[in-house]
Amino acid sequence: MLATALASVAAFAAIAAGSSPAATPASVGGGPVAVIGSVVVSRAAFAHWAVVANDAGQASTGKAAPPLPVPPDYAACIASLRAQPAHSGGSAAALKALCATQRRSLVSEVMNFLIQAIWIEGEANARGLSVTKAQVDASFASQRRSSKPSLVTQAELNAFLAKSGQTRPDLKWRTRLNLLATAITREATKSAKHVTAAQISAYYAAHRSRFAGKSLKAATPTIRAIILLKQIAAADKVLQDRFAKVWAARTVCLAGFDISPSCSHASTTIVADPTASYPGTIVLPTSKAQPRVFTPAPAS
């Protein structure tokens, strides 16, 4: 499901606890690093989320985040590696190659996240789905209450933001993305949740040996569950294929920032197309209200 690709606020504390933000690269100028129709992923956005990803990777060690691997010379990264006993004897070329590998991993993680987040925004817009600011605020508050470690107080939240390199709007945007992903998945699988009596009868007739000694009536709950799972899986695959084919085909990345599976095209120069019909935005709240507001399922 789409929602599984996006971390909840409750998970933020777990991935960032004990880390500290690395310095943002001094220069984040230049054009976009990816374009989806009229929407761009700016170099500044990439630099910001690279810091967040760099910090999160250090959570399990409890140590401060290392310097970002910044090309072309990777000076800070190489110096950091050389200070570690495991790499102290490494050649400059070997350490630079290791930093370059770290850079590729970071680019892949950040670009996939940002591009696929825009796809979710765009798909929601295309379906006329939206979430309200009140819904985002309520979900954000709920996840703060359930987060481990706690993010309930302002001091706890501020401490977490300082460690993770994220901002409060970042967390609310990710909360919004989770709600939109849930709304899209529910919309895409809605019709799949209808199982007819005729389908149940046909399945019973075709698999009678599996239900030896059971009447159609007795077997109906089991058959309904089997058919339902198959239909939801099929509907979900159609949705995933739409992202993998339709949205990926609309995405162009700057050479050096092209990653799989999000980028199907790469170019040395990219410019947003203001006339493109592809919807999508990476700001909160959306600039254009949608006609149908997603209603979250009631708490069980």
C-alpha positions as CSV (number, residue, x, y, z in Angstrom):
1,M,0.0,0.0,0.0
2,L,1.1,3.6,-0.6
3,A,0.9,4.6,3.0
4,T,3.7,2.2,3.9
5,A,6.2,4.2,1.9
6,L,5.7,7.2,4.0
7,A,6.9,7.4,7.7
8,S,4.4,8.6,10.2
9,V,5.2,11.3,12.8
10,A,5.3,8.5,15.4
11,A,8.1,6.9,13.5
12,F,10.1,10.1,13.2
13,A,11.3,10.0,16.8
14,A,12.5,6.4,16.4
15,I,14.6,7.2,13.4
16,A,16.1,10.4,14.7
17,A,16.6,9.8,18.4
18,G,20.2,10.4,19.4
19,S,21.2,12.0,16.1
20,S,22.1,15.6,15.5
21,P,21.7,17.6,12.2
22,A,24.7,17.8,9.9
23,A,25.4,21.1,8.3
24,T,23.5,22.0,5.2
25,P,25.9,22.4,2.2
26,A,26.9,26.0,1.8
27,S,25.6,26.3,-1.7
28,V,22.2,25.1,-2.7
29,G,21.7,27.3,-5.7
30,G,20.9,26.3,-9.3
31,G,17.9,24.9,-11.0
32,P,15.6,22.0,-10.1
33,V,16.9,18.5,-9.7
34,A,13.7,16.9,-10.9
35,V,10.5,18.0,-12.7
36,I,7.1,16.4,-12.8
37,G,5.2,18.5,-15.3
38,S,4.9,22.0,-13.9
39,V,6.1,20.9,-10.4
40,V,9.8,21.0,-9.5
41,V,12.0,19.5,-6.8
42,S,14.4,22.3,-6.1
43,R,18.0,21.9,-5.2
44,A,17.3,23.6,-1.9
45,A,14.6,21.0,-1.1
46,F,17.0,18.2,-1.9
47,A,19.7,19.7,0.3
48,H,17.2,20.0,3.2
49,W,16.0,16.4,3.0
50,A,19.5,15.1,2.5
51,V,20.3,16.5,5.9
52,V,17.2,14.8,7.4
53,A,18.1,11.5,5.7
54,N,21.8,11.8,6.8
55,D,20.7,12.3,10.4
56,A,18.2,9.4,10.4
57,G,20.9,7.0,9.2
58,Q,22.8,7.6,12.4
59,A,20.0,7.0,14.8
60,S,20.9,3.4,15.6
61,T,24.4,4.4,16.8
62,G,23.4,7.3,19.0
63,K,26.2,9.3,17.6
64,A,26.1,12.7,15.9
65,A,25.5,12.6,12.1
66,P,28.7,12.6,10.0
67,P,29.4,15.3,7.5
68,L,27.3,15.1,4.3
69,P,29.2,13.5,1.4
70,V,29.4,16.6,-0.8
71,P,31.0,16.2,-4.3
72,P,33.3,16.8,-6.0
73,D,36.1,16.5,-3.4
74,Y,34.1,15.0,-0.5
75,A,36.7,16.7,1.8
76,A,34.6,16.6,5.0
77,C,33.4,13.1,4.4
78,I,37.0,11.8,3.7
79,A,38.3,13.5,6.9
80,S,35.5,12.0,9.0
81,L,36.2,8.5,7.6
82,R,40.0,8.8,8.1
83,A,39.3,9.6,11.8
84,Q,37.7,6.2,12.2
85,P,40.0,3.3,13.1
86,A,38.4,1.1,10.4
87,H,39.4,3.6,7.7
88,S,42.4,5.3,9.1
89,G,44.8,3.5,6.7
90,G,42.6,3.9,3.6
91,S,44.0,5.7,0.6
92,A,42.4,9.0,-0.5
93,A,41.0,7.3,-3.6
94,A,39.4,4.5,-1.6
95,L,37.9,6.9,0.9
96,K,36.6,9.2,-1.9
97,A,35.0,6.1,-3.6
98,L,33.3,5.2,-0.3
99,C,32.0,8.8,0.1
100,A,30.7,8.7,-3.5
101,T,28.9,5.4,-2.7
102,Q,27.3,7.1,0.4
103,R,26.3,10.0,-1.8
104,R,24.6,7.8,-4.3
105,S,22.7,6.1,-1.6
106,L,21.6,9.4,-0.1
107,V,20.5,10.7,-3.5
108,S,18.5,7.6,-4.1
109,E,16.7,7.8,-0.8
110,V,15.9,11.5,-0.9
111,M,14.9,11.7,-4.6
112,N,12.6,8.7,-4.3
113,F,10.9,10.2,-1.3
114,L,10.5,13.7,-2.8
115,I,9.4,12.5,-6.2
116,Q,7.0,9.9,-5.0
117,A,5.5,12.4,-2.5
118,I,4.7,14.7,-5.4
119,W,3.2,11.7,-7.2
120,I,0.9,11.2,-4.3
121,E,-0.1,14.9,-4.2
122,G,-0.7,14.7,-7.9
123,E,-2.7,11.5,-7.9
124,A,-4.9,12.9,-5.1
125,N,-5.5,16.1,-7.1
126,A,-6.3,14.0,-10.2
127,R,-8.9,12.1,-8.2
128,G,-10.3,15.3,-6.6
129,L,-9.2,14.1,-3.2
130,S,-8.0,16.3,-0.4
131,V,-7.6,16.5,3.3
132,T,-8.3,19.5,5.5
133,K,-5.9,21.4,7.6
134,A,-8.0,20.3,10.6
135,Q,-7.5,16.7,9.7
136,V,-3.8,17.2,9.3
137,D,-3.6,18.9,12.7
138,A,-5.6,16.2,14.4
139,S,-3.5,13.4,12.9
140,F,-0.3,15.3,13.8
141,A,-1.5,15.8,17.4
142,S,-2.5,12.1,17.7
143,Q,0.9,10.9,16.4
144,R,2.7,13.2,18.8
145,R,0.8,11.6,21.7
146,S,1.6,8.1,20.6
147,S,5.2,8.7,19.7
148,K,8.0,6.9,21.5
149,P,10.0,8.7,22.8
150,S,7.3,11.3,23.7
151,L,6.7,14.4,21.6
152,V,3.8,15.7,23.6
153,T,5.4,18.8,25.1
154,Q,6.7,21.7,23.0
155,A,10.1,21.2,24.6
156,E,10.1,17.5,23.5
157,L,9.1,18.5,20.0
158,N,11.7,21.2,19.8
159,A,14.4,18.9,20.9
160,F,13.3,16.3,18.3
161,L,13.3,18.9,15.6
162,A,16.8,20.0,16.5
163,K,18.1,16.4,16.4
164,S,16.3,15.4,13.2
165,G,16.9,18.5,11.0
166,Q,13.2,18.7,10.3
167,T,10.8,21.5,10.8
168,R,7.3,21.5,12.1
169,P,5.9,22.1,8.6
170,D,8.0,19.1,7.4
171,L,6.3,16.9,9.9
172,K,2.8,18.2,9.0
173,W,3.6,17.7,5.3
174,R,4.5,14.1,5.9
175,T,1.4,13.7,8.0
176,R,-0.6,15.1,5.1
177,L,1.0,12.7,2.7
178,N,0.1,9.8,4.8
179,L,-3.5,10.9,4.9
180,L,-3.6,11.4,1.1
181,A,-2.0,8.0,0.5
182,T,-4.6,6.4,2.7
183,A,-7.4,8.3,0.8
184,I,-6.0,7.3,-2.6
185,T,-5.7,3.6,-1.6
186,R,-9.2,3.6,-0.2
187,E,-10.6,5.2,-3.4
188,A,-8.7,2.8,-5.6
189,T,-9.8,-0.4,-3.8
190,K,-13.4,0.7,-3.0
191,S,-15.1,-1.2,-5.7
192,A,-12.9,-4.3,-5.0
193,K,-14.5,-4.7,-1.6
194,H,-17.8,-5.7,-3.2
195,V,-18.3,-9.5,-3.5
196,T,-21.4,-10.8,-5.1
197,A,-23.4,-14.0,-4.3
198,A,-22.8,-15.1,-7.9
199,Q,-19.0,-14.9,-7.3
200,I,-19.2,-16.9,-4.1
201,S,-21.4,-19.6,-5.8
202,A,-19.0,-19.8,-8.7
203,Y,-15.9,-20.1,-6.4
204,Y,-17.7,-22.8,-4.4
205,A,-18.5,-24.8,-7.5
206,A,-15.0,-24.5,-8.8
207,H,-13.3,-25.5,-5.5
208,R,-15.8,-27.9,-4.1
209,S,-13.1,-30.3,-3.0
210,R,-11.7,-27.6,-0.6
211,F,-15.1,-27.4,1.2
212,A,-15.9,-31.1,1.6
213,G,-18.7,-31.6,4.0
214,K,-19.5,-27.9,4.0
215,S,-22.6,-26.4,2.5
216,L,-22.4,-23.2,0.4
217,K,-23.8,-21.2,3.3
218,A,-21.2,-22.6,5.7
219,A,-18.4,-21.9,3.3
220,T,-19.6,-18.4,2.3
221,P,-17.6,-16.4,4.9
222,T,-14.3,-18.1,4.0
223,I,-15.0,-17.7,0.2
224,R,-15.9,-14.1,0.6
225,A,-12.7,-13.4,2.4
226,I,-10.6,-15.2,-0.2
227,I,-12.3,-13.3,-3.1
228,L,-12.0,-10.0,-1.2
229,L,-8.3,-10.4,-0.7
230,K,-7.7,-11.2,-4.3
231,Q,-9.8,-8.3,-5.6
232,I,-8.1,-5.8,-3.3
233,A,-4.6,-7.1,-4.3
234,A,-5.5,-6.7,-8.0
235,A,-6.9,-3.2,-7.4
236,D,-3.8,-2.2,-5.5
237,K,-1.5,-3.6,-8.3
238,V,-3.4,-1.4,-10.8
239,L,-2.7,1.6,-8.6
240,Q,1.0,0.7,-8.1
241,D,1.3,0.3,-11.9
242,R,-0.2,3.7,-12.4
243,F,2.6,5.2,-10.3
244,A,5.3,3.1,-11.8
245,K,4.2,3.8,-15.4
246,V,2.1,7.0,-15.7
247,W,3.8,9.1,-13.0
248,A,7.3,7.8,-13.6
249,A,6.9,8.7,-17.3
250,R,6.1,12.3,-16.4
251,T,9.2,12.6,-14.3
252,V,12.5,14.0,-15.5
253,C,15.6,14.2,-13.3
254,L,18.8,16.1,-13.6
255,A,21.7,13.9,-14.6
256,G,23.4,12.8,-11.4
257,F,20.1,12.9,-9.5
258,D,18.3,10.3,-11.7
259,I,17.3,7.3,-9.6
260,S,15.2,4.1,-10.0
261,P,12.3,3.6,-9.9
262,S,11.2,7.2,-9.8
263,C,13.0,8.7,-12.8
264,S,12.3,7.3,-16.3
265,H,14.2,10.2,-18.0
266,A,17.4,12.1,-17.2
267,S,18.7,15.3,-18.7
268,T,21.7,17.7,-18.3
269,T,19.2,20.6,-18.2
270,I,15.6,20.4,-17.0
271,V,12.9,23.1,-16.9
272,A,9.4,22.9,-15.6
273,D,6.6,23.0,-18.1
274,P,4.0,25.6,-17.0
275,T,1.5,24.3,-19.5
276,A,1.7,20.7,-18.3
277,S,-1.6,19.3,-17.2
278,Y,-0.1,17.1,-14.5
279,P,-1.4,18.2,-11.1
280,G,0.8,18.1,-8.0
281,T,2.2,20.3,-5.3
282,I,4.6,20.0,-2.4
283,V,3.3,22.8,-0.3
284,L,1.0,22.8,2.7
285,P,-1.8,23.6,2.4
286,T,-2.6,23.0,-1.2
287,S,-3.2,26.1,-3.3
288,K,-6.3,24.7,-4.9
289,A,-9.2,23.3,-2.9
290,Q,-10.4,19.9,-4.1
291,P,-14.1,19.0,-4.4
292,R,-14.1,15.9,-2.3
293,V,-12.6,15.9,1.2
294,F,-11.2,12.6,2.5
295,T,-12.9,11.3,5.7
296,P,-10.7,9.2,7.8
297,A,-12.1,5.9,9.1
298,P,-13.4,6.1,12.7
299,A,-11.1,4.8,15.4
300,S,-11.8,1.1,16.2
